[in-house]
């Protein structure tokens, strides 16, 4: 959460396929996703919840410059 830009919202974490939100793609892995100020999705995936959160953190840092 500390690395998350203020205008992004952490939405959830799940393991396996996500039929609820077709913009979030995952198989039998963990997925953590966030939404931006314009409701754009961003996700991080990994073999464990911490790995997925780290992947999302890295993607959010890329947005910050």
N, C-alpha and C positions, 0 to 999 in steps of 0.2 A: 504494500500500500504506500510506503514512503516513496517509492520510485514512480508511482502513478501520477501523471499530470492531473491537476485539480479538476479539469473539465472532463475527465474520463471516469466512468463508474464500473467497478468490478461487479459482474453480473452473476457468476456462478462457476461451479466446478462439477464435472460429471465424468464418469467412466463409461466407455462404450459409445455406441451410435447415438446421435442426437436427432430425433425426428421432430422435436418441438420447434427448433429454430434451424431451418435449412441453411442458414448462413454459417453455422458452426459445424465443421466437418471433423469427425473423429471415428476411428474404428474401435478396436479393443484397447484403446489407450486412454489416458487421462486428458481432459481438455478443460482449460480455464479460459473464460472469455470476459471481455469488457466491451462497453459501448462508449463511443466518443460523443462530443457535444452535438454532432449532427446525426446521432444514433447509428453511426457506422460501427460495425463489429470488428473486433480484433481478438485473436485467440493465440494461445500457446498450448502446445501439446507435448506430452512426455510419458514415460513408462510409469511414473509415480506422480502424485499430486504436486509435490515440491518441484519436480522436474518441469511440469507443465507451467507452474507459477513462475519459475525462473525464465522459461522461454517467453512467457507473456511480458515479464519485466524487461527483458532484452528488447522486445519489439516496441514497448512503450518508450524506452530510452532512445531508440532510433527516431521516434517521432519528435522528441525533445531537442534533437540536434546533436 
